[in-house]
Amino acid sequence: MNEADALDVVRNAIWTILIASGPSVGVAMLVGIVIALLQALTQVQETTLTFVPKIVAVLVVCALTGSFMGSQIMTFTEEIYGRIGSGF
């Protein structure tokens, strides 16, 4: 394994992490912005109001996109195992 192979593996790992976690992080950001706007408009500063909707939204997105996330991680894992089997 040379530097180019190691860099390629790290690049693919980071890309897989970004793609797999993207839907959950995106929904958490969107829900956070909506809740912050709601709190700013109504001046209700309840701390649990920020956490509970985010948790519910992320769980729903994980349930809906779990197969997509799993397939992305599985593809990366198979690529790594293939590289190990061929000696990089």
N, C-alpha and C positions, 0 to 999 in steps of 0.2 A: 504494500500500500504506500503510495507516494502522496505528496502534498495535494495534488490535483484530485485524487480519489477522496481524500479526507475532506477537502473543501466541498466536493460534490455531495458527499454524504451529509455534511452539516447543512448545506444549502437546501437539500431535499427535506431534511428533518425540520428545519425552520419553516419551509413552505408548507409542509404537512400540518404543522401545528397551527399556522395561520389559517389555513383552509378549514381544518376540522373545528377550530374554536370560533371561527368567524361568525356563524349564525348566533351563537349564544352571547358573544360579546356585543354584537350589533343590537340584539334585542335588549340587552341590559342597558346599553347606552341610550337607546330610544326611550325605554320606559323611564330611565333616570331623568332624561330631559323633560319628558311630559310631566313627571311628578314634581320636578323642580319648578316648572312653569306654573303648575297648579298651586304649589305652595306659595310662590311669589304673588300670584293673583289673589289668593284667598287669605294670605298671611297666616296660614295654619302651619306651625312648625313642629309637627309631630314626628319624632324620630323613627317610629316603627312604620310610618307611612312610606318611607323611602325603601325599606328593606323587604317587606312582605310582597309587594307587587313585583319587585325585581326577581325575587326567588321563585315566585309562581310562574312568571313569564319565562325564566330560564329553564325551569323544569319542563314546561310545556314544549319549548323549542327543542330541548334535548330529547324529549319523547318523540317528537315529530321528525327530527333530523338525525336520530341516533344511528340509523342504518347508513346514512351518508357519511357520518363521522367515522363509523366503524370500518366502512369500505376504504376510506382514505388511509386510515391507520394500517389496515390489512395490506393495502397495496404497497405502502412504504416498508412494512415488515417483510413482505415477500421479496421486495427488491433487495433489502439488506441481506436476507438469507441467501438469495441468489448470488450476491457478491461474495459472501463468505464461502459458499460452495465452490465458486469458480476461482477463489483466491484473489479476489478484487481484480 
